[in-house]
Amino acid sequence: MGFFNRISGIFRRSGFRRRAPRAEDFFRMFQGYTPVFTSAPESLYEMELIRAAIHSFASFCSLLKPEIKGTALEHMERHWQMSINPFMDTSKFLYRLATILSVDNNAFIIPLEGRNGQIAGFYPLMPMNSVIVEHEGVLWLRYLFPNGQYAAIEFDRVGIITQHHYRNEIFGESNSTLKPTIQLLHTNNEGIVTGIKNSANIRFLMRINQMLHPDDIRIERERFSEENLSADNKSGVLMYDLKFDDVKQIENKPYNINAAQMKEIAQNVFNYFGTNESILQNSYNEEGFNAYFEGKIAPWANQLSLVLTNMIFSRREIAHGNEIILTVNRLQYLSHKTKLDLSTAGFDRGLLTRNEIRKMWGQPQVEDEDGDIFFIRKEYTRMEDLGKEIKANANSAGQGVQGNDNTHDSGTGGAHTAI
């Protein structure tokens, strides 16, 4: 089965209603991203700093691993940890979902069904040109593909992730509050480019020491520029005749954007996206990462967990403990000293196994039976139990000696007292 036929079949099984597609339709539908350049970009994704903030957030989200609690779909856990749909692995799915949410403040997820009607995966949809319509008392999500085709799926089967959720009951707010910052970023970038171009030009101020017709002045100016300032003048020497007097070079200083102003603009972006410079440049420490995770990644993972859980599990299944959670091994972001202290304390107290510690250090797991067994040091006891173990061991030893003597006596017929 060809690639386009696979796509068509999956979307039909997943509840989409549309006409039979042609191959050229799919080429237009799954076209590459084409940015639109304007005087001041309307799309957040066209600004360098904003794209860096979104990329950083989406990259961290792509490290999350879906885990299924309960028995309803536990057979799908390993599969969904690797691939969430036939067209992208789980990492790409999470990255794209986080990117769509950051740019549009809304992201849609549709379920993909297998041939037996069971949930086989999920697919992210961009909310652009998506509308909610009602047909015969049923709400539908109608989605416009880039090739002009419409598709629709029952709205109660769609998962929706939002942020800046306020006025609309379903969708999040727009990013209109960030437009002044976008305009400042665009203006400053243009100012830097223009300033560099202007500073690279060589300019002269000169006086003609005789009366000339305006046309003759224009001719002399062009001749002077061509002979002295063009690329043909490889000598680097400027020469002029007696027609010109008081020739002076105008020095152009490069234009530099005020550093405090640039920092304030960047801080506006960081505040809006809940990030900072160290996160974008991967120079964070463990405290910085933990703060970013708790404030940015964890809320997103919690919302996605709830959305996916309510999409695929019934109320009865949820009541019996079935759910999808997204986890990440945060221990790998600790410093080496913290890892060492945690490894030692966690292993001695039976909190971590050898394989868990090796995973923390980025080492492969061991396959022997001791790799997943918890060990604990036997040097701690409760206060009220102090001395009891020693007495119990002494009594056990005494009974063992007595028993051996009695056995010996019955065999020889003699009698003596155990000491």
N, C-alpha and C positions, 0 to 999 in steps of 0.2 A: 504494500500500500504506500502510495506517495506521500510526501510531506503535507501537501495541501489537502489531500483527501483525509489524512489523519486529523488535521485541524478542523475541517468541515464536520467530520463525524463526531468529534468530541464536543463541539459547540452545539450540535443538534441534540445530542444525548443530554446535554446540560441545561436544556430548557429554552434555548434560543429559537426564535421564530423568524425565519427570513427565507428569501428565495434561494434557489440553488446557485452556489457561487461559481465563478469562472476563475481560472488560474491567475489571469491578470488582475482580478479583483484582490486576490491575496497579496500580490506584489505591492499593490497600493496600500492595502490594509496594514501590512506589517513592514511598512517602509521605515527607513532610518530616521533618526531625529534630525530635523532641519530647522536650525534657529532662524528667527526673523529679526533682522537688525533694523532698529529705528533710531530716531534722534535720542530718545530716552527709553531703553528697553522696558516693555511692559512685563515681560516674563522675568521672574526672579532668577531663573536658571541661566540667564544670559550675563549675569554679573559675576565677575571672578571671585570676589570675596564671599558672596552669598552661595555660589556653587560649592566653594570649598567647605563652608559650614554644613551644607546639606550633604555633601559627600562624606564628610567625617561622621555625621550622625548615621547615615545609611550604612556605612562600613561597619560601625559597631553593632548596628541592628542585625546585619547579615551574619554575625557570629553566634546569634542565638540558636538554640537547638530545641525543636518541638518535642515534648514528651507527653505521652498519652497515659492518663491515670484511669484505672478501671479496665474492664474486660471487653467492653462493647467493640472497640476498634484497636485493641492492643496489637493485633497482627499488622497494622499499618504503621506503627511507630518507627520501626527501622527504615521502612521505605520512605516515609515523609521526612526523615532526618537527612536523606540523601537527595531526593527529588520530589518536589511538590506538584509538578505537572510535567507533561511530556516535552515542554519547550524550554524549561529552565530548572536548574537545580534549586534547592531550598535557599541557599545563600543568595542567589540572584533574585528569587522571589521576595525575600525579606528586604533586600536592598532596594528593589524597584518600588515596593510598597511604601517604604519609609521616604523615598524620594518624592513619590506622588503626593503623599500626605504633606510633606514640607512645602512643596510648591503650591498646591491647591487647597490645603487644609481639609481635604476630603479624599478618601480612597475607597474604592469599591472592590469587593471580593466576591467572585461567583464560584459556586461548587462545580466540580467536574465529576461526572458520573461514569462508572464503568459499564460494561455491557450488561451486567446483572442488576444495574440500577443502584448499586452501592456507591458511596462517596469514594472517588479515586484520587482527588486532589483539589487544588484551588488555583484560581487565576486572577491576577490583579487587573482592574480596569481603571482608566483615567476618568475622572468625573466630567471632563470637558464635553459639552454637548449632551450630557446625560440629563434626562428629565423623568419625573415620576408621573405616570399617567394612570387613569382608571378605566377599566374595561369590564362591563357587566358586573360592577361591584367589587372587582379585584384590582389591587394596585400592582402596577408593573413598572419596572425600571427599563426605560427605552434608551438605547445607547446608539449614537451615530458613529460609525466607523469612518476613518479618514477617506475612504473611497466613496462615501455618500450612502452606503447601505445602513439600514437600521436593523437593530436586533433588540429583542426584549426578553426579559426573564421575570418571573414572579418576584415581586419585591420582598416577600417574606422569606425568600431563599437567598437574599443578597446580604453579605456582611458589609457594614459601613464603619469606617474608622474616621474620626473627625478630631479637629482641634480648633481652638477659639470658637467653641460652640456657644452661641448666645441667642440670637434672635430667631433663627430658623429651627423648627423642631427636629429637622433631619440633618441639615448640612451645617458645616462650620462657616465662619465669616471669611471674607476676602482678606487679602494682604494689602489693602489700600492704605493702611496706616504706615506702611513701609515705603510708600512712593516718594516722600521727601528725601529719605535717605538714598534711595535708588537714583534720584535726580542729582544729588550731591556727588555720589560716586561717579556717575557718568560725566558730570561737568568737570570734576577734578581729573579724571583720566584724560579727557580731551585737552584740558589745560596743560597737563604735563607733556603730551605729545606736541601740541602747538608750541609750547615754550622751547622744547628741544629743537624743533625745526627752525624756529626764528633765531635761536642762538647760534645755529650752525651756518647762517648766512653771513657773508662778508659785505659790509656796507661802507660807503664813503660819502663824505660831504665835501663838495668842491665848488669853487666860484669861477665862472667864465669871465676873463678879464677884457672882454670886448662885447659889443652889442651884436646879437645874432637873432635871426628870425626864429620863432618857436619851433618850426620844423627843423631848422638847422641844429637847434639845441637837442632835439630828440635824436637826430642822427648822430651827433657827437657823443651823446650818452650811450647809445647802443654800441658805437664803435669802441668806446673806452671799455665797456663791459666785456665785449667780445674779445678784445685784444689782451686784457689784463685779468679778467675774472673767470674766464671760461676754462674748460678742461684742457684746451689746447696750450695754455700757458703753463708749461711744465717747469719753467725756470724758477717760479716763485718770486720773480722780480716785477715790480709794478713801475711802469714808465709812462710819462705823459709829456706833452709839448707845452709851449707857452700859451696855448689857448686857455689852459686851466691854471688857477691860482689858489693857494691856501687849501690844498688837498689834505683832508683829515679822515682817518678811519673811525667809524663809529663802533665802539665796543659793545657787544651784546652779552649781557649776563644771563646765564641759564635760569629759567623760572623754576623755582622750587616751591612746592606746596607746603604750607605751614604744617609742621609736624604735629602740633597740638590739635589742629583742625582735622588732620587725617586720622589721628588716634580717636578723636571723638566720633567721627563717622564710623570707623571700624567698631567702636564700642557699641554704637547703636545696633549694628548687625549682630554682634555677639549677644546683646541683651535680648534681641527679638528671637533668636534661635537657641538661646540657652546654652551657649558655648563660650569658649575663650581661646586665646591665642595658643596656649600650650596644647590644647586638645587638637587644634587644627594642624599644628606642626609636630605632633607626636612627641612632645618634650615634657609630658605630664609625669608627675610622680603618683604613688599609690593613693595618697590622700586626694589629689586632684581627680584621678580617675574614679574613685569611689563616689565623690561628690557629683561628678557628671553622670555616672551610672544611676545613682539614686534619683537625681533630679530630672534626667532626660530619657535614659534608656528604659529604666524600670517602669515608669508610667505607660510608655508606649507598649512594652511587652505585656503588661497587665491588660491593657485595653484589647490588644490583638488576641490574647488568650481567651478573654470573655467572648469576643466576637466569634472566633472559630468554634468555641465550645457550644455556644447557642445556635450556630449554624448547623452543626452535624449531629448533635445529641438531643434527644427528646427530654422533656421535663422528668420523666421517670428515670431515664438513664443518668441524668445529672443528679437526681436525688440519690442514686445508688453510687455516687462518687466518680462518675465518668467526666473527665475534663481534659482539656489540652492546656499545657503550660509551656512557657518559653524560658529556658534557663541558659546560663552562660557560666563558664568556669572563670570566675573573677579572680581566683587565686593566682592565675598566670600573670596578672598585672602587678603583683606585689614585688617589693624590692627583694634582692637576694638575702639580705639579713632577715627580713620578715619571713621569707619562705623557709629559711633554715630554722628559725625559732618555732614556726608553726609546724614544720615537719617533725622536729624533735618532740615537742609537747604533744602534738596530735597523735603520734604513733605510740608514745609511752602510755598514754591515757586511753587508748582504744578508740580514738575518734577518727583516725585515718588509717587506711590500709597501705601496704607497700605500693600497690598499683595507683592508688589515689595520689600518693606522694610523688611517684614517678611522672604521673600526668601533670602535676603542678610544675615540675621542672622541665617538662617537654620531652620526657624520656618514654620509650616504648614500654608497654606493659609486659610483665613476666607471665608465663603461662603455667607455672607450677601452682600447686594447691594453696601455698602460703600467700600468694599474691593478693587474694581478696579476703583474707582472714584478719580479724582484729586481734591485736596483741595488747597486753596491759601489764605494767609492772606491779608486783605484789608488795608494795611498801606502804600502802595507804589502808586505813581501816577506820571504822566509826569509833568515837570516843568511848561509847558504852561497851564496845567489843574488845577493848584493850585487855590483854591477858587471857581472854577466853580461848583463843586459838592455841596458845602455849600450853594451857592446862589440858585442853582436849587432846593435843598431841602426846602429852606426858601420860595421860590415862590410857590412851590407845597403845602406847609403847609398853606400859605396865601389864595390860591385859594380854598383850602378845607374848610377853615373857612367861606369864603365869600359865597360859595355854600350852606353851611348849613344854614346860616342866611337867604338867599333869600328863601330857601325852607320853613323856619319857618315863614317868613313874609307872603308868599302866603297862608299859612294855616290859619293865624289869621286875615289877613286883615290889620295888623298894619304895620308901617314903621319905621325902625331905621337904624343907620349906624354902620357897623361892625368896631370894633377897632382892 
